[in-house]
Amino acid sequence: MNPQTALRGAMQRGEPIMFRITIDRLREDRRQTNHAKSQLALAFCQVLGCTLVLHACIARNHLRSARALVSACRMGAAAQATLEAALVARLLACGAWGPALQRTGGDAGLQRRVLDAMVLAGEAELARETAAGLGLALEDDAALRAAAAERAARHLPLDLPATAVRFVDDAAGLDRVRAWLEGLAVRGARGELVVVGVDAEWQPADADVGLENGGGDGGGEHPISILQLADAERVWVLDMLRLGEREAGTALRALCDPALVKAGCGLADDVAKLAWACPALRNMRSCLDLARLRTFMGPLANKRGMLGLSSAAEAMLGKPLDKGLRMSAWQRRPLTPAQLRYAALDALVSVQIVDAIVRQNPKLGSRRGLHAYVFDAARV
């Protein structure tokens, strides 16, 4: 059996050898210079066959390496089409509709894949508008609608009335947020455990978002688009692109009150980015990263690696989150109803997870009980 046949068989069987032969492994080899790595990668492809390595990279979701391979080996139109289809699929998986459409190159088949993905993600109205702009007819496909309903049933719903989700983009809305936070702080000062769910959505960095495993999370120099704050009964979605930094900071000052426990997944990493976007949040106290409560999350208690909000929701609330819109166009206004539901649930679910943990572990049902798990943003 020749090496290519053996390798192809290993790929199909999912054997570990496939995980050791991608171009990324060469890139990670610190013993080699970048030039040497490039030469090794090209020699590697020449021996095994560029097409075989291309499919291996795509199978492992190393799309940036796949793109470099197509360019370096001057692969033909068929390879380019294979890569573009994989890029579109990856972008659709994280709700980046705009970049996905740009990648279709006018291919009607790929454009319809984008439209179908929109419908499946609950963006039927946006799909109709997009189809009209492309000159395509959006078919009323019963099977697609059934698939969308089945997908929704598999994931945690937003169990709040539409009136409980408020979009804030003006001074009057900020006044209502401030009054809400101050009211919660009064309750917290009286000894009640008051948890505020905190989350943010960032404008995607660029059209290449999601080329590698896990995509990206925005942040850094990229502006925060919306900030979500929730208690068990309502969610506020603040338009940080429109609201002035000073005005928003004044309204959010009460969020720094230690009487309020601010909960979120990955909050220990996010507070620096949130403080960069809104300096008033630099002094947030009583912050609770859900990862610090992992030991109370049943099946996740002994697992290693980064804790995801969706897996935490599944462990404590019975269903995962649908993360299909995590990289959608958060800078677009107005946000679609599906985007608002997604954003609201990301903040609300942190409150629900803490509540579920406290119900199972009553000793945690106070700020004193959670004292060992909270931190101050200024000390991160």
C-alpha positions as CSV (number, residue, x, y, z in Angstrom):
1,M,0.0,0.0,0.0
2,N,1.4,3.4,-1.0
3,P,1.7,6.2,1.6
4,Q,-1.2,8.2,0.1
5,T,-3.6,5.2,0.2
6,A,-2.6,4.5,3.8
7,L,-3.0,8.1,4.8
8,R,-6.4,8.3,3.1
9,G,-7.5,5.3,5.0
10,A,-6.3,6.8,8.3
11,M,-8.3,9.9,7.5
12,Q,-11.5,8.0,6.9
13,R,-11.0,6.0,10.1
14,G,-10.2,9.1,12.1
15,E,-6.9,7.7,13.4
16,P,-4.7,10.0,15.5
17,I,-2.1,10.1,12.7
18,M,-4.3,12.6,10.9
19,F,-4.0,15.0,13.8
20,R,-0.2,15.0,13.5
21,I,0.2,15.8,9.8
22,T,-1.4,19.1,9.2
23,I,0.5,22.2,8.2
24,D,-0.2,23.7,11.5
25,R,1.9,21.2,13.2
26,L,4.9,22.3,11.2
27,R,4.0,25.9,12.0
28,E,4.0,25.1,15.7
29,D,7.5,23.6,15.6
30,R,9.7,26.2,17.3
31,R,12.9,24.4,16.3
32,Q,12.4,25.6,12.7
33,T,12.6,29.1,11.2
34,N,9.5,30.4,9.4
35,H,11.3,29.9,6.0
36,A,12.2,26.3,6.9
37,K,8.6,25.6,8.0
38,S,7.3,26.9,4.7
39,Q,9.7,24.7,2.8
40,L,8.8,21.7,4.9
41,A,5.2,22.3,4.4
42,L,5.5,22.5,0.6
43,A,7.7,19.4,0.5
44,F,5.1,17.6,2.7
45,C,2.3,18.6,0.3
46,Q,4.3,17.5,-2.7
47,V,4.9,14.0,-1.2
48,L,1.3,13.4,0.0
49,G,-0.5,15.4,-2.7
50,C,-1.9,18.9,-2.2
51,T,-5.5,17.9,-2.6
52,L,-5.2,15.3,0.1
53,V,-3.7,17.8,2.5
54,L,-6.3,20.4,1.6
55,H,-9.1,18.0,2.5
56,A,-7.3,17.1,5.7
57,C,-7.0,20.8,6.7
58,I,-10.7,21.4,6.0
59,A,-11.7,18.3,7.9
60,R,-9.7,19.6,10.9
61,N,-11.2,23.1,10.4
62,H,-7.8,24.7,9.8
63,L,-9.1,26.9,7.1
64,R,-6.4,29.5,7.3
65,S,-3.9,26.8,6.5
66,A,-6.0,25.5,3.8
67,R,-6.2,28.9,2.2
68,A,-2.4,29.3,2.4
69,L,-2.0,25.8,0.8
70,V,-4.2,26.7,-2.2
71,S,-2.2,29.8,-2.8
72,A,1.3,28.4,-2.2
73,C,0.7,25.3,-4.4
74,R,-1.2,27.3,-7.1
75,M,-4.0,24.8,-6.9
76,G,-6.7,25.1,-9.5
77,A,-10.3,26.3,-9.7
78,A,-11.7,23.1,-8.2
79,A,-9.6,23.4,-5.1
80,Q,-10.5,27.1,-4.8
81,A,-14.2,26.2,-5.0
82,T,-13.8,23.5,-2.4
83,L,-12.1,26.0,-0.1
84,E,-14.7,28.7,-0.6
85,A,-17.5,26.3,0.2
86,A,-15.7,25.3,3.4
87,L,-15.2,29.0,4.3
88,V,-18.9,29.7,3.7
89,A,-19.9,26.8,5.8
90,R,-17.7,28.0,8.7
91,L,-19.0,31.5,8.5
92,L,-22.6,30.3,8.5
93,A,-21.9,28.2,11.6
94,C,-21.3,31.4,13.5
95,G,-24.0,33.6,11.9
96,A,-21.6,35.8,9.9
97,W,-24.1,36.2,7.0
98,G,-22.4,39.2,5.4
99,P,-18.9,37.7,5.1
100,A,-20.5,34.4,4.0
101,L,-22.4,36.2,1.2
102,Q,-19.2,37.9,0.1
103,R,-17.5,34.5,-0.2
104,T,-20.2,33.1,-2.4
105,G,-18.8,35.0,-5.4
106,G,-22.3,35.2,-7.0
107,D,-22.7,31.4,-6.9
108,A,-26.5,30.9,-6.6
109,G,-26.1,27.5,-4.9
110,L,-23.9,29.0,-2.2
111,Q,-26.2,32.0,-1.8
112,R,-29.2,29.6,-1.2
113,R,-27.1,27.9,1.4
114,V,-26.7,31.2,3.2
115,L,-30.5,31.9,2.9
116,D,-31.3,28.4,4.3
117,A,-28.9,29.0,7.2
118,M,-30.6,32.3,8.0
119,V,-34.0,30.6,8.2
120,L,-32.7,27.8,10.4
121,A,-31.2,30.4,12.8
122,G,-34.6,32.1,13.1
123,E,-33.7,34.9,10.7
124,A,-36.6,34.3,8.2
125,E,-37.4,38.0,7.7
126,L,-33.8,38.8,7.1
127,A,-33.5,35.9,4.7
128,R,-36.5,37.3,2.7
129,E,-34.9,40.7,2.5
130,T,-31.6,39.2,1.5
131,A,-33.2,37.0,-1.2
132,A,-35.0,40.0,-2.7
133,G,-31.7,42.0,-2.8
134,L,-30.0,39.0,-4.6
135,G,-32.9,38.6,-7.0
136,L,-33.7,35.2,-5.7
137,A,-37.0,33.8,-4.6
138,L,-37.1,32.4,-1.1
139,E,-39.1,29.3,-1.3
140,D,-41.6,28.5,1.5
141,D,-40.0,25.2,2.3
142,A,-42.0,23.2,4.8
143,A,-39.1,20.9,5.5
144,L,-36.8,23.9,6.2
145,R,-39.4,25.4,8.6
146,A,-39.8,22.1,10.3
147,A,-36.0,21.8,10.7
148,A,-35.9,25.4,12.2
149,A,-38.6,24.4,14.7
150,E,-36.7,21.2,15.6
151,R,-33.5,23.2,16.1
152,A,-35.3,25.7,18.3
153,A,-36.7,22.8,20.4
154,R,-33.2,21.4,21.0
155,H,-32.0,24.7,22.6
156,L,-32.8,26.8,25.6
157,P,-35.5,29.3,24.9
158,L,-35.8,32.9,26.1
159,D,-38.5,32.5,28.6
160,L,-39.4,36.2,28.9
161,P,-42.2,38.2,27.3
162,A,-41.0,40.5,24.5
163,T,-41.8,43.5,26.6
164,A,-39.2,42.4,29.2
165,V,-36.3,42.9,26.7
166,R,-35.6,46.6,26.3
167,F,-33.2,48.1,23.7
168,V,-31.6,51.3,25.0
169,D,-30.1,53.9,22.7
170,D,-30.9,57.2,24.2
171,A,-30.7,59.2,27.5
172,A,-34.2,58.3,28.6
173,G,-33.4,54.7,28.3
174,L,-30.2,55.1,30.3
175,D,-32.1,56.8,33.0
176,R,-34.4,53.7,33.3
177,V,-31.3,51.5,33.4
178,R,-29.8,53.6,36.2
179,A,-33.0,53.5,38.2
180,W,-33.2,49.7,37.8
181,L,-29.6,49.2,38.9
182,E,-30.0,51.5,41.9
183,G,-33.1,49.7,43.0
184,L,-31.3,46.4,42.8
185,A,-28.4,47.8,44.8
186,V,-30.8,48.8,47.6
187,R,-32.1,45.2,47.8
188,G,-28.5,43.9,47.8
189,A,-27.5,46.3,50.6
190,R,-30.3,44.8,52.7
191,G,-28.7,41.4,52.5
192,E,-30.6,39.9,49.5
193,L,-28.5,38.0,47.0
194,V,-28.9,40.1,43.8
195,V,-27.3,38.7,40.6
196,V,-27.0,40.8,37.4
197,G,-26.1,38.9,34.3
198,V,-23.5,40.7,32.2
199,D,-22.6,40.0,28.6
200,A,-21.4,41.9,25.5
201,E,-21.3,41.4,21.8
202,W,-18.5,42.8,19.7
203,Q,-18.3,43.8,16.1
204,P,-16.6,41.0,14.2
205,A,-13.0,41.8,13.5
206,D,-13.2,41.2,9.7
207,A,-14.5,39.1,6.9
208,D,-12.1,36.3,7.8
209,V,-13.8,35.7,11.2
210,G,-14.0,32.1,12.1
211,L,-11.3,30.8,9.8
212,E,-9.9,28.7,12.7
213,N,-11.4,26.6,15.4
214,G,-13.5,28.7,17.8
215,G,-13.7,31.8,15.6
216,G,-12.9,35.0,17.4
217,D,-14.5,37.1,20.1
218,G,-13.9,40.6,18.9
219,G,-12.7,42.9,21.7
220,G,-9.3,44.5,21.7
221,E,-9.3,47.5,19.4
222,H,-12.7,46.5,18.0
223,P,-15.6,48.4,19.5
224,I,-18.2,46.9,21.7
225,S,-21.5,46.9,19.9
226,I,-24.0,46.1,22.7
227,L,-23.9,45.5,26.4
228,Q,-26.5,43.3,28.0
229,L,-27.6,43.4,31.6
230,A,-30.2,41.1,33.1
231,D,-31.9,40.1,36.3
232,A,-34.4,37.2,36.5
233,E,-37.3,39.3,35.1
234,R,-35.8,41.7,32.4
235,V,-32.9,42.3,30.1
236,W,-31.5,45.6,29.0
237,V,-29.6,45.7,25.7
238,L,-27.5,48.9,25.5
239,D,-26.4,50.3,22.1
240,M,-22.8,51.1,23.0
241,L,-22.1,52.3,19.4
242,R,-24.7,55.1,19.8
243,L,-24.6,56.0,23.5
244,G,-21.9,58.4,24.6
245,E,-19.1,57.0,26.8
246,R,-19.7,59.6,29.5
247,E,-23.5,59.2,29.5
248,A,-23.3,55.5,29.6
249,G,-20.6,55.5,32.3
250,T,-22.8,57.7,34.6
251,A,-25.8,55.4,34.2
252,L,-23.7,52.3,34.8
253,R,-22.0,53.6,37.9
254,A,-24.4,51.6,40.1
255,L,-23.2,48.4,38.4
256,C,-19.9,48.8,40.3
257,D,-21.7,48.5,43.6
258,P,-20.4,45.5,45.6
259,A,-24.0,44.8,46.7
260,L,-24.7,43.5,43.2
261,V,-23.1,40.2,42.1
262,K,-22.2,40.6,38.4
263,A,-22.2,37.1,36.7
264,G,-21.0,36.0,33.3
265,C,-19.2,33.2,31.6
266,G,-15.5,34.2,30.9
267,L,-16.1,37.4,32.9
268,A,-12.5,37.2,34.3
269,D,-11.2,37.6,30.8
270,D,-13.9,40.1,29.6
271,V,-13.7,42.7,32.4
272,A,-10.5,44.2,30.9
273,K,-12.2,44.5,27.5
274,L,-15.4,45.9,29.0
275,A,-13.3,48.5,31.0
276,W,-11.5,49.5,27.8
277,A,-14.9,50.0,26.1
278,C,-16.5,51.7,29.1
279,P,-14.0,53.1,31.6
280,A,-16.7,53.4,34.3
281,L,-16.7,49.6,34.6
282,R,-13.0,49.5,35.7
283,N,-14.1,49.6,39.3
284,M,-16.7,46.8,39.1
285,R,-16.7,44.8,42.3
286,S,-18.3,41.4,43.2
287,C,-17.7,40.0,39.8
288,L,-18.5,36.3,39.4
289,D,-17.0,34.2,36.5
290,L,-19.2,31.1,36.2
291,A,-16.1,29.1,35.7
292,R,-15.3,29.5,39.4
293,L,-18.6,27.7,40.2
294,R,-17.7,24.8,37.9
295,T,-17.3,22.4,40.8
296,F,-21.1,22.7,41.4
297,M,-22.0,22.0,37.8
298,G,-22.5,18.2,38.0
299,P,-21.2,16.6,34.8
300,L,-18.8,19.5,34.2
301,A,-17.3,19.5,37.7
302,N,-14.2,17.4,36.8
303,K,-13.8,18.4,33.2
304,R,-10.9,20.5,32.1
305,G,-10.6,23.3,29.5
306,M,-12.5,26.5,29.0
307,L,-16.1,26.6,30.3
308,G,-18.6,27.6,27.7
309,L,-21.9,29.3,28.5
310,S,-23.8,26.8,26.4
311,S,-22.3,23.8,28.1
312,A,-23.0,25.4,31.5
313,A,-26.6,26.0,30.5
314,E,-27.0,22.4,29.4
315,A,-25.5,21.1,32.7
316,M,-27.7,23.3,35.0
317,L,-30.8,24.1,32.9
318,G,-31.2,21.0,30.8
319,K,-30.6,22.5,27.3
320,P,-27.6,24.2,25.5
321,L,-27.7,27.6,23.9
322,D,-28.0,28.0,20.2
323,K,-24.8,29.9,19.4
324,G,-25.5,30.2,15.7
325,L,-25.5,34.1,15.8
326,R,-22.4,34.7,17.9
327,M,-20.6,36.3,15.0
328,S,-23.5,38.0,13.3
329,A,-23.4,41.7,12.3
330,W,-23.7,43.2,15.7
331,Q,-22.9,46.6,14.3
332,R,-26.1,46.6,12.2
333,R,-29.0,48.7,13.2
334,P,-31.7,47.9,13.9
335,L,-30.8,44.5,15.3
336,T,-33.1,41.7,14.1
337,P,-35.5,40.1,16.5
338,A,-33.4,36.9,16.5
339,Q,-30.3,39.0,17.4
340,L,-32.2,40.6,20.3
341,R,-33.3,37.2,21.6
342,Y,-29.8,35.8,21.3
343,A,-28.3,38.8,23.1
344,A,-30.9,38.8,25.9
345,L,-30.6,35.1,26.5
346,D,-26.8,35.3,26.8
347,A,-27.2,37.7,29.8
348,L,-30.3,36.1,31.3
349,V,-28.9,32.6,31.4
350,S,-26.0,33.6,33.7
351,V,-28.6,34.6,36.3
352,Q,-30.5,31.4,35.8
353,I,-27.4,29.3,36.1
354,V,-26.4,31.0,39.4
355,D,-30.0,30.5,40.7
356,A,-29.9,26.8,39.8
357,I,-26.6,26.3,41.6
358,V,-27.8,28.2,44.7
359,R,-31.0,26.1,44.9
360,Q,-28.9,23.0,44.9
361,N,-26.3,24.5,47.3
362,P,-28.2,26.8,49.8
363,K,-25.0,27.8,51.5
364,L,-24.1,29.9,48.4
365,G,-27.4,31.8,48.7
366,S,-25.8,35.1,49.9
367,R,-23.0,37.4,49.0
368,R,-21.1,36.0,52.0
369,G,-21.7,32.5,50.7
370,L,-20.2,33.5,47.3
371,H,-17.4,35.6,48.8
372,A,-14.7,33.0,47.9
373,Y,-15.8,33.0,44.3
374,V,-16.1,36.7,43.4
375,F,-13.4,39.1,42.4
376,D,-12.9,42.8,41.7
377,A,-12.2,44.0,38.2
378,A,-9.5,46.4,39.3
379,R,-7.4,43.4,40.6
380,V,-7.6,41.4,37.4
